Amino acid sequence: MSYSISLTLNGVARDVALDDPRVTLLDLLRERLAMPGTKKGCDRGQCGACTVLVNGKRMNACLTLAVTLDGAEVTTIEGLAQDGALHPVQAAFVEHDGFQCGYCTPGQIMSAVGLIAEGAAGDDPDRIREGMSGNICRCAAYHGIALAVQDATRRMADKTEGAA
């Protein structure tokens, strides 16, 4: 039996046929839709390397069945930069050394984007660390990650205030 879903992936409408209803969003992205930026870490929802945004909310792609996403809007790390310019969170990660080996970085960045959009980041490093606690960094770049999220939160707030 074949299943069909329609979703918007990084702003582009996609129709996808699924041969198996057990295909995860992570495997669909990496193996079928050429989106390798979303990483497979633990494949159990514990590390956060596969974090993407689904309808603007943070989600572990390894735990999400693709068949449940008919009509959803999915944003991956590949969809953040616009017109060759890094997203403010991406730029802040670069400037504050928010990564070392880089494997967890796409998930960290996507989680940070979601956290900021939720209004849950604030300016308190402890609050940021708590909000990002679902994303593990084996290299322990947490100090740079917290600084990057703090900086990106300010930048995005300044942009919003400047547009108003």
Secondary structure, DSSP 8 states (H G I E B T S, - for coil): --EEEEEEETTEEEEEEES-TT-BHHHIIIIIS--TTS--SSSSSSS-TTEEEETTEEEEGGGSBGGGGTT-EEE-GGGT-BTTB--HHHHHHHHTT--SS-SSHHHHHHHHHHHHHTT---S-HHHHHHHTTTS--TT--HHHHHHHHHHHHHHHHHHHHHH-
